[in-house]
């Protein structure tokens, strides 16, 4: 379904649509919501068409899950997988839960942000992107501020769901990947087999590439995402031969 196909239903606040790839329909907010753009990204451009690219994962993390469309794709493509979806925006998280409820206990939604440590962060919309629902970012608390949302690091998320290995890690966290990949990756990156990450600017790209310098992987692009398949730490002999790997 293309953007033009929404014209007949734009007056409704929310509609239900059922793309062929999904086992269950999803809810889409109308009236200028970014849901329509995310819907087109995932179901028309198929940025997450990973069928045939990797062995079926058992555990998938969708960090920056928005309203759950990518998580629903993963749950539909991999019926043996569990998905942990993390989303900081409360309205997005509520709709994400609604969209993933039909998948039962295979899906778990956490209303929270992703960071390099457990802390509390401030929600911010309007300073990043176009200011709509898909552009909600988080930042550290300043001075006497009170945080809006709990922040989770990846080891804590693994402990929460009882997992040891992330078969597929999707990250779209509006610039927070710079913080996530700059500190403490030695505590969790070895546990990731396949990675989809959207890079929001040079600082984010530098942090991610820097964290991956000691790893080999099959690199490609899918839409806005950098794709790293078959992620594995380089053996000592390879590190010595190639230096830092930068």
C-alpha positions as CSV (number, residue, x, y, z in Angstrom):
1,X,0.0,0.0,0.0
2,X,1.4,3.4,-1.0
3,X,1.0,6.7,0.6
4,X,-1.6,7.8,-1.9
5,X,-3.8,4.8,-1.0
6,X,-4.4,6.4,2.4
7,X,-6.4,9.3,1.0
8,X,-9.8,7.6,1.4
9,X,-9.3,6.9,5.1
10,X,-7.4,10.0,6.2
11,X,-10.4,11.4,8.1
12,X,-10.3,8.5,10.5
13,X,-8.2,8.7,13.6
14,X,-7.0,5.1,13.5
15,X,-7.5,2.3,11.0
16,X,-6.7,-1.4,10.9
17,X,-4.6,-2.8,8.0
18,X,-3.4,-6.3,7.2
19,X,-0.2,-6.5,5.1
20,X,0.3,-9.9,3.6
21,X,3.6,-10.5,5.4
22,X,1.9,-10.3,8.8
23,X,0.0,-13.0,10.7
24,X,-2.3,-10.3,12.2
25,X,-3.4,-6.8,11.2
26,X,-2.0,-3.7,12.8
27,X,-3.4,-0.3,13.8
28,X,-2.3,2.8,11.9
29,X,-3.0,6.4,13.2
30,X,-4.1,8.8,10.5
31,X,-4.4,12.6,10.4
32,X,-0.8,13.5,9.8
33,X,0.7,10.8,12.0
34,X,4.1,9.4,11.1
35,X,2.6,5.9,11.3
36,X,1.8,6.2,7.6
37,X,5.5,6.8,6.8
38,X,6.6,3.9,9.0
39,X,4.0,1.7,7.4
40,X,5.4,2.5,3.9
41,X,9.0,2.0,5.1
42,X,8.3,-1.4,6.4
43,X,5.5,-2.8,4.3
44,X,6.2,-1.2,0.9
45,X,9.9,-0.6,0.8
46,X,10.4,-3.7,3.0
47,X,13.4,-2.5,5.0
48,X,13.1,-5.6,7.2
49,X,12.7,-8.3,4.6
50,X,15.2,-10.6,6.2
51,X,13.7,-13.9,5.0
52,X,16.5,-16.0,3.6
53,X,19.2,-13.7,5.0
54,X,19.8,-15.4,8.3
55,X,19.0,-18.5,10.3
56,X,15.8,-18.2,12.3
57,X,16.6,-16.4,15.5
58,X,15.3,-17.4,18.8
59,X,15.4,-14.0,20.4
60,X,15.0,-10.6,18.7
61,X,15.4,-7.2,20.3
62,X,13.6,-4.3,18.6
63,X,15.0,-1.2,20.2
64,X,13.1,1.9,19.2
65,X,10.1,-0.2,18.2
66,X,7.8,2.7,17.5
67,X,4.3,1.2,17.1
68,X,5.5,-2.3,16.6
69,X,5.4,-2.8,12.8
70,X,8.9,-4.1,12.5
71,X,8.4,-6.3,15.6
72,X,5.2,-7.7,14.0
73,X,7.2,-8.5,10.8
74,X,9.8,-10.4,12.8
75,X,7.2,-12.3,14.8
76,X,5.4,-13.3,11.5
77,X,8.6,-14.3,9.6
78,X,10.0,-16.3,12.5
79,X,7.2,-18.1,14.3
80,X,9.6,-19.7,16.8
81,X,11.1,-16.4,17.9
82,X,10.4,-14.2,20.9
83,X,10.6,-10.4,20.5
84,X,11.4,-7.8,23.1
85,X,10.2,-4.4,21.9
86,X,11.5,-1.2,23.6
87,X,9.9,2.2,23.0
88,X,10.2,5.4,25.0
89,X,7.3,7.4,23.7
90,X,4.2,6.5,25.9
91,X,1.7,6.8,23.1
92,X,3.8,4.8,20.7
93,X,4.4,2.1,23.3
94,X,0.7,1.8,24.0
95,X,-0.1,1.3,20.3
96,X,2.9,-1.1,20.0
97,X,1.4,-3.2,22.8
98,X,-1.9,-3.2,21.0
99,X,-0.3,-4.3,17.7
100,X,1.7,-7.1,19.3
101,X,-1.0,-8.5,21.7
102,X,-2.2,-11.1,19.1
103,X,1.2,-12.7,19.3
104,X,0.7,-13.6,22.9
105,X,3.7,-14.3,25.2
106,X,6.1,-14.4,22.2
107,X,6.1,-10.5,22.4
108,X,7.0,-8.3,25.3
109,X,6.9,-4.5,25.2
110,X,8.9,-2.3,27.5
111,X,8.0,1.4,27.8
112,X,11.5,2.7,28.2
113,X,14.6,4.0,26.5
114,X,17.8,2.3,25.5
115,X,21.1,3.7,26.9
116,X,24.5,2.4,28.0
117,X,23.5,2.2,31.6
118,X,20.4,2.0,33.8
119,X,19.2,5.5,34.6
120,X,16.4,8.0,34.0
121,X,16.2,10.1,30.9
122,X,14.1,13.1,29.5
123,X,11.9,12.7,26.5
124,X,12.3,15.3,23.8
125,X,10.2,15.8,20.6
126,X,10.7,18.7,18.2
127,X,14.4,19.0,18.3
128,X,15.1,16.0,16.1
129,X,13.7,15.1,12.8
130,X,10.2,16.4,11.9
131,X,8.9,16.4,15.5
132,X,6.2,13.8,14.9
133,X,5.8,10.5,16.8
134,X,8.7,8.7,15.1
135,X,11.1,11.5,16.1
136,X,10.9,11.1,19.8
137,X,14.4,11.2,21.3
138,X,15.9,11.0,24.8
139,X,18.6,12.9,26.6
140,X,20.3,12.9,29.9
141,X,18.7,14.8,32.9
142,X,20.0,18.3,33.4
143,X,20.4,20.1,36.8
144,X,17.2,19.8,38.8
145,X,15.2,18.0,36.1
146,X,13.2,14.8,36.8
147,X,13.5,12.1,34.2
148,X,10.5,11.1,32.1
149,X,11.4,7.5,31.2
150,X,13.5,4.6,32.6
151,X,16.6,3.8,30.5
152,X,17.7,0.2,30.1
153,X,21.1,-1.1,29.0
154,X,21.2,-4.3,26.9
155,X,22.5,-6.6,29.7
156,X,19.6,-5.6,31.8
157,X,17.2,-6.3,29.0
158,X,18.7,-9.7,28.5
159,X,18.3,-10.4,32.2
160,X,14.7,-9.2,32.1
161,X,13.7,-11.6,29.4
162,X,16.0,-14.4,30.5
163,X,18.1,-14.5,27.3
164,X,21.7,-15.2,26.6
165,X,22.1,-14.5,22.9
166,X,20.3,-12.0,20.6
167,X,19.8,-13.6,17.2
168,X,18.7,-10.3,15.7
169,X,19.2,-6.8,17.1
170,X,17.4,-3.9,15.4
171,X,18.3,-0.4,16.7
172,X,16.5,2.8,15.6
173,X,16.8,5.1,18.6
174,X,17.0,8.6,17.1
175,X,20.7,9.3,17.9
176,X,21.1,7.5,21.2
177,X,23.1,4.9,19.3
178,X,26.1,7.2,19.9
179,X,25.8,6.7,23.7
180,X,24.9,3.1,23.4
181,X,27.9,2.1,21.3
182,X,30.4,4.4,23.1
183,X,30.4,2.7,26.5
184,X,30.3,-0.8,27.8
185,X,29.8,-2.7,24.5
186,X,32.2,-5.4,25.8
187,X,29.3,-6.4,28.2
188,X,26.9,-7.4,25.4
189,X,28.2,-7.1,21.8
190,X,29.6,-10.6,21.8
191,X,26.0,-11.9,22.4
192,X,24.7,-10.4,19.1
193,X,24.6,-12.5,16.0
194,X,22.9,-10.1,13.5
195,X,22.5,-6.3,13.6
196,X,20.3,-3.8,11.9
197,X,21.1,-0.2,13.0
198,X,20.0,3.2,11.7
199,X,22.8,5.7,12.0
200,X,21.7,9.3,12.8
201,X,24.7,11.4,11.8
202,X,28.5,11.2,11.8
203,X,28.9,10.9,15.6
204,X,26.6,7.9,15.7
205,X,28.4,6.3,12.7
206,X,31.7,6.8,14.4
207,X,30.6,5.2,17.6
208,X,29.0,2.1,15.9
209,X,31.9,1.5,13.5
210,X,34.4,2.0,16.4
211,X,32.6,-0.6,18.6
212,X,32.6,-3.1,15.7
213,X,36.3,-2.7,14.8
214,X,37.2,-6.0,16.5
215,X,34.5,-7.9,14.7
216,X,34.0,-9.5,11.3
217,X,30.6,-9.3,9.7
218,X,28.9,-9.3,6.3
219,X,27.9,-5.7,5.8
220,X,25.2,-4.3,3.5
221,X,22.4,-1.7,3.5
222,X,18.7,-2.1,3.7
223,X,16.8,1.2,3.2
224,X,18.1,3.5,6.0
225,X,19.7,0.6,8.0
226,X,23.3,-0.6,8.2
227,X,23.1,-4.4,8.2
228,X,25.8,-6.5,9.9
229,X,25.1,-10.3,9.5
230,X,27.0,-13.2,11.1
231,X,28.7,-10.9,13.6
232,X,31.8,-12.6,15.2
233,X,34.8,-11.4,17.1
234,X,38.0,-11.5,15.2
235,X,40.5,-14.2,16.3
236,X,43.7,-12.9,17.9
237,X,45.7,-13.7,14.9
238,X,43.5,-11.5,12.7
239,X,43.6,-8.6,15.2
240,X,47.4,-8.8,15.2
241,X,47.6,-8.9,11.4
242,X,45.2,-6.0,10.8
243,X,46.0,-3.9,13.8
244,X,43.0,-2.4,15.4
245,X,40.7,-3.2,12.6
246,X,39.7,0.4,12.2
